[in-house]
């Protein structure tokens, strides 16, 4: 499944690049000099691109289910990521999240919402520091699940508080298009990290986890077209990378169920078919 994992990860990155381009065009073309939205085709293309990406990711998950793939529910089997490449990626993404948190903390001093941004930076720093250790524990035969559960709560708290911060910053902003995509992205990022944490909390739902990891990573990339502190941009980019790595690892660990002869017999009424569909067509 390594090839399939790489392919689907590239799909997420490519869809995100297309989405962020449309969102950037919307911010450049669909707003007038006073910052108010004008009628524009991009006001339709942006939500359509988001819905289309969701439909594509859903089709990936449905195809895996139809082909009898499954993902083990155990934390160290679903997220196992042995190898030098995985190790380098998890430390890089964790460091990127920490760098964004430090940059946000340093640049928000003059902002009227400085208290919110400071809390956001601290949560980002904890999330970035926790990520490599969570991924490393997945390679252990007996992972410390209590520690993993505590560490995986950090990104959920991060995006829950990011959602509150976004509402606070835009409390007097009547233009929903300015912050609407960020609100939706925070909601799905929270859900994605929640679903991934389900493996450690013994409440795993692999198919929801795969879908939300792809869709939330895509939305995080789309959000990069909006204006905000550079530190927050780096944190969003790191979050997208973390979810793409989670997605890659989960797809790599998919397994295919063996054919059940009794179930196949039930589908054919208990009799062996005299011909295959291909032979019938010929």
N, C-alpha and C positions, 0 to 999 in steps of 0.2 A: 504493500500500500504506500510505499515511500513516494513512488512516482505520482500517484493520485493525490497524496498530501501536498506535494510541491505544486501540482497543477491547480488545486483548489485554492491554495494560498496565493498563487499568482492571480487567480480570478478575483480574489478579494482586493488585492492591491491595485489591479487594473480597474476594477469598478470604482474603487475609492478615488483613483486619479481622474477618472471621467467625471465622477460626482463633484469633486472639489473644483474642477474646471468650470462646470455649469454653475456652481454656487458662486464662484468668483465672478463669472460673467453677470450673474444676477446682481451682485453687490455693486458692480461697475455701471451697469446699464439700466437696471430697473428702479433706481432711486434718483430723485431729482436733487437739486442743489440744497434744498432744505432738509434732506434726509428722509423724505416721505416717499413711499412706494408709488410708482407709476404703473399703469397697465403694461404688461410685458409678457412675452411668450415664455420667458424664463421663470415667471411665477407659476407656470404650469409644468415646465420641463423639470424643474428641480424636484417637486414632489413625485412626478412620474418616474424619474430616475431612481428615487429612493424605493418606490413601490416595485419597480422592475428588478432592482437588486435583491429585494426581499424575496420576490417570486423565484429568482434564479437560485438563491441559496436554499430555499425550501425544496426546490426540485432536486438539488444535490442530496439532501437528507432523505427525501422520499425514495430516490433511486437506490441508496444504500440499504434502506429497509426492504425494498422489493427484492433485492439480490441477496437477502438473508444475511447481511452483515450485522454484527452486534459489537458493542463496546463493553468490556468487563466493568462492573460497577465498583470494584476495589480501587482505591486511590492510587496505589503503586502499580497497578496494571493498566489503568486508563490513561495515566499521565507519565508513564515511564519514558525517560528521555536520555538514554545512555548515549555517550559520544561527545567528542571534543567540540563539534559544531554547536550542539545544544548548549553545552556549558558556556561557550563564548557568547552566544546569543542571550542567555538568561542574565549573565553578568552585565552585558552591554545595555540591555533594556532596563535593568534595575538602576544602573548608573545614570542613564538618560533621564529616568523619572526623578532621581535625586537631584540631578543638575537643574532640571526645570523647577523643582521645589525651591532650591537655593536661590535661583535667579528671580523667582516670584517674590520670595521673602525680601530680597535686596531692593527690588524695584517698586514695591507697593507702599513705601513709607509715606508718600505724599497723598495717597488716595484716601477719600473720605470713608471708604469701606475697608480700611487697612486691617481691622480686627478679623473680618471674614477671610481676607486673603492670607493672613498669617496662619490661621487655623488650617486653611486649605493647603498651605505650603508644608505644615507639619505633617498632615495626613499623607501628602504626596511623598514626603521624605520617608515615612514609615513604610508606605506601600512599595516604594522602590527598593528599600533595604530588605524587605520581606520576600520579594519575588524570587531571587536566586535560591534562597533557603527552602522555599516551598517546592520549587522544581527539583532541587537536590534531594529532598526527602522522598520524592516520588520514585527515586532509584533504589531506595532501601527496601530490604525484604520485610522489615518491621518498622515502618515509618512512625514517627512520634505524632500521632494524629491530633492530640490535644494542642500541641504547639502549632501544627499546621492550621487547625481551625482558628486559633487566635490570630495567626498571621494573615490568613485569607479574609479576615473581617476588615482589614485595613483598606483595601481598594473599594469595598462596598461602602464603608464610611466616607471614603474620599468622594465618591460620586454622589452619595446622598447629600453630603454637605455642599458639593459643587452645585447641585440642583437648588439648594436653599440660597446659596450665594448669587446664582444667576437671577433668581426671583428678586432678591434684595437689590442688586445692582440695577435691574430694569424695572423697579417698582413704579416709576413714573414715566416709563417709556410705553407709549401707546402703539408703537409700530411692532406688531408681533413678528414680522418677517426678520427683524434685526436679531432677535434672540430665540425664535421658535425652533430652529434647527438644533441649536445648542441644548435646549430643554429636552427635545426628543432624544438627542444623542446621550445625554446624561442618564435618562431613564433606561435606555437599552444597555449602556455600559454597566450600570448598576445590576441589571438583570443578568448580563453575561457573566460578571464576576460571581454573582450569587449562584448561578447554575454550575460554574466550574467548582465552586466551593462545596457543592453538593456531594462530590466524591469523598471528601474528607468527613463531611457531616453525616455520611451514610444515607443520604437522600438523593442519590444520583438519578438524573434523567438525561442519558447520553444524547438523545436526539435533540432535545431542547438546548442542551449545552452546545452542541455543534452549530445549530442554527444561530443562536444568540452570539456566539463568538465571531462568526463570520459577519453577521449583520451589524453588530455593535462596532467592530473594527472598521467596517466600511463607513459608518456614520461619524466615527471619530476623525477619520481622514477628511470627510466632507467638511467638518467643522473648522478645519485649518484655514479655510478661505475667509473666515470672519476675523474681525479685528479684536485683539485682546493682548494681554501681556505676553512677552516672548516666553516667559517661564511656563505659562499655562499652555502655550502651543507645544512646548517640548513635553509637557506632561500628557497632553492628548496624544501626541505622536508615540510616546512610550506606551501608553495604554493600548493603542491600536496594535503596536508591535507585540505586546504581551498576549493579547487575545489571538493574534495570528499565530503566535508560537503555540499557545494552548490548542488552537485548532489543528495545526500541523501535527502535533504530538498525538492528539486524539484520533485523527484519521490514520496515522501510522500504526496505531494500536488496534484498529478495527480488525475483527476476525470474522470469518465466514462460517456459518453453521453448516453442518453436514446435512445432506439430503435425508429426509425422513421418508422411508418407503411406505409406511402406513398412511402418512398424509397424502403422498402422491397417489396411492391406490384409492383413497377416499375421493380425490378429485376426479378420477376416471371411473367411478362407480364400482371399484373393486376388480376391474378387468384390465388387462394389459392392452394398450392401444395397438392396433394392427399396422398403423403407419404413423410417421411423424408428420407434422404440418408441412415440412419442406417436401417430403415425398408426395403429399397430397397435391401441392401446387404443381409439381412436375407432371 
